């Protein structure tokens, strides 16, 4: 009996050790999948690029190493780096401020340095902000959409660096929706703005380092700095964030998870249509889209009728009656859903449903609302695109020529296979 009990105990012990080992192995894999971020590579190289220079760091809470350490702490704690100032984008240093809300400069409680806001009275660093700086370092996580303003802040900082003779260094990071697909509406020159600063497709498929290099090479900036990009190691173009196994840090209040980037690309143009709500401020931002005065079940049936791979729509009735009803989206990322086709199909069908109830979503939006929408979309052709008798797929196909041209142009600026 004792021998049998010992055998049973030993077997259970071995099973426990095996499970513990598996958990430990998985934890190690999640912490470091083989993808090294730009900041990791900078540290591995003993901060050689920064030695002997006074450094200003453009960052927020998303600027972290693969181990989750804040870049500003890594630099501040290194005896090889003289970090003297911080600069913050929209949403502030901690990423808690709402979209569009001005942010004030303040003292960073972590480093004790001044964190100059670049989303307030000034969106470009002034000469006073750059006084005593030798080089600007950029480390902020992007989401892969043209209208997300962090890449616009990067461009303005590059111009400021050039104007004041400062070096500009980008610590590169993954494009969380991958680096293969190029899709969505191109942008017309007259609609270039802070929510669309570069002539790139809505889904550009580039890293921030690649965009910086292309902005210099194609002379998109008013003035170009001496640019250096600290490349990642181990990242490949087909990788989405979930493939890297890196921990996601929210980039802004409504991008709390890495998959939020995919939903953002699918729903954020709709979010900018006056009268449409896309779940911002809820636990599931951009995962449902609503408006008032429509038959949400009928709309859902029409959307599912397009049979777009990788997405299913479900009828959605918002608890807040003022936000109306619509659909929720369920993306199957393994099926590689066409996010910009989803975006256009939703826009078109919401528009048509409202039209049947006697309301035009766009003509009643007002000039300022339409201007912002067209800046995000990249064109004032949106109304004719939504009214097009040929349907949303034809509109999406119409972007192909410009996007193929861009994809060919960007090829010489790509840093990863």
Secondary structure by P-SEA (a helix, b strand, c coil): caaaaaaaaaaaaaaaaaaaaaaaaaaaaaaccccccaaaaaaaaccccccccbbbbbccccccccccccaaaaaaacccccccbbbbccccccccccccbbbbbbccccccccccccccccccccccccccccbbbbbbbbcccccccaaaaaaaaaaaaaaabbbbbbbccccccccccccccccccccccccccccccccccccaaaaaaaaaaaccccccccccccccccccccccccccccccccccccccccaaaaaaaaccccccccccccccccccccccccccccaaaaaaaaaaccccccccccbbbbccccbbbbbbbbbccccccaaaaaaaaaaaaaaaaaaaacccccccccaaaaaaaaaaacccaaaaaaaccccaaaaaaaaaaaaaaaaaaaccccccc
